Structure formats: C-alpha cells, structure tokens
C-alpha cells in the first residue's frame, strides 16, 4: 500500500540556536512514568494496553517498561552508532571532537565552521553553530553542562539511555543547496523496511510525509535521494532488532547515518498518525525474551489507577 501523509508541528519562538529549547532544558520529573501516562491519556482518551498490545505505540510502551536487552542501549548511544556505522560500512558524519566537560570557545577551531554540538546520551540535545553570529558561548556552556548533569532516561522513562557514558561531541553541519538535508526515517522490523517518514525543514516547521510503501513511486518522484540505497543500509544495521528506526540525512547523491531510535516519540503518538500507528503495529512481533515483569506491571497498573482517581 502506498500512502502519503503530511503532519505539521508548531515550534517554540526562534532561539539563537535555531532549535526548540524545550528539549534542551534540564528536566527532572518526579515521576516520569506518570508524566508519560498522563500525556498518553490526554491524547488518546485511554491508557496503552501493555498486556495485549496491538498498535505501534503500545508496543513501544512494552519495550520501555519491560525490555532491557543490551542492544537497545548500544543503539541509543549516538557515539556507539558511529561505531556501528563503521562496522557495517555505512556513511556517517565524523565526530570532530568528543568531550567530558561543558563546551567552551577553546573546543572550536579558529574558523568556527558550521557545526552541530550534540550529547550522546539523549534525544534532541543539539546546538547549531552555523556561523559566528549564531554562537552564544555562555548559552552553549550552560546547555552542555546541564546535558552532562542530566539522566535523559528519566525524562520519558526510556531505560536505554541510562547506561551511556555521558559525552558531548561536535559534528560538521552539512547543507544541500543552502538548506539542511531532509531527515529520512526508515521503520525496520527484523531487517525489513516497512515505512518511511521524510522530515523537511525540521527547524522551521517540521513538515513530515509518511509512506507505508517504502518504494512508492510517489516517494521516488518527490525526492532526489535514492531510497533503495538507504533501505539496504538500514536493513544491515537493523538486523537482529524486532524493531529499529534508522535515521539518515539524505542528499541527492549521498547519505549519512544520523542516529538510531528505539523509542520513537516515547510511545506517545504526537507525530505518528493514527492509521500509521495501527499499520506499523501489525509488523512488530515482540521478542519472546521480553517478559511482563510482575513488579513493573503492578507499578504501571497502580499509576493508571492513581491518574483515574
């Protein structure tokens, strides 16, 4: 089936970094499980069914609650992703430098070429240095200090981020025709690509288009990148995972592995359309090794009950 769907997201007021700083602030919820359950309930009117999951997002909840396989932690560490890319011979942007301390002007070369500063142990922790005017040393220092002091795994109850050695790294920032390349997310189930989401202008409106047929003629006509090349690379690196989202920066004649995602949207379908949520759920057969641990299940049920009363 070939389906295209567009979803528009509103951004916060523009910041010096060109990013939405809501995801950059230090975040310490007292109860991240309850926080996420409240958001899910608000959006869906019900709680996720983790004992008999059917939708894609429900199965992400099962993974967050019960799945503690080391390969999930490996895939969530952005520096480890670069090592995996090298192992599978997949193009990936280099880490120009890696740091254990907050970023200062001394960590950049004299030219201040376009770069992006990232944390390896979280999602959305990015700071763009596109030119000298966009670089705010004090802001960047404070952001990276907070990233290093924060445990992202408690932010949205995402266990896989908890084990990474916290680091800050700097990557080159690439452009195509004066703009940031498209983000192409391939949803892979046991090495098979089942859906594609293309995000354009991710810092200026985030226009998302979904394709439930990865080789849709519409996708091929609309974009200049070769989806077949991306699918081959994604199949290599996702083999051995019941589900893995593989994200690329796609240019006309080349591509770069950007990151691997094991908990898309933390199981809260703010950017996943309902029909995509249902369709992708059909492809995901949860690993037999994932058990519904009684203690975690009891806590989940208790939090649901408390939110209803």
JOMO-V485575 format. One line per field, one symbol per residue. psi: psi as a letter, one per 40 degrees, with the letter a starting at -180 (. if undefined). burial: I if it has 24 or more other C-alpha atoms within 12 Angstrom, else O. A space follows every 50 residues. Layout:
BEGIN
psi->???
burial->???
END
This chain:
BEGIN
psi->hhhhhhhhihiiihideeihedeeihhgidgddddddddddddeeiiihe dgididdddddddddehfhddddddehddddddddddefhhihihdihie iihideeiidefihihhiiefahegihhgdiddehgddddddddddddei gddedffgddedehhhihihiihiihfeihiihhhhhhhfehheihhhhi feefdghhhihehdfhddddddieihdddddddddddehehdihhhhihh ideiihhdiiheghefehgdehidddddddddehhihdehighddddddd ddddddde.
burial->OOIIIOIOOOOOOOOOIIIIIOOIIOIOOOOIIIIIIIIIOOOOOOIIII IOIIIIIIIIIIIIIIIIIOIIIIIIIIIIIIOIIOOOOIIIIIIOIIIO IIIIOOIIOOOOOIIIIIIIIIIIIIIIIIOOOOIOIOIIOOIIIIIIII IIIIIIIIIIIIIIIIIIIIIIIIOOOOOIIIIIIIIIIIIIIIIIIIII IIIOOIIIIIIIIIIOOOIOOOIOIIIOIIIOIIIIIIOOIIIIIIIIII IOOIIIIIIIIIIIIIIIIIIIIOOIIOIIIOIIIIOOOOOIOOOOOOOI OOOIOOOOO
END
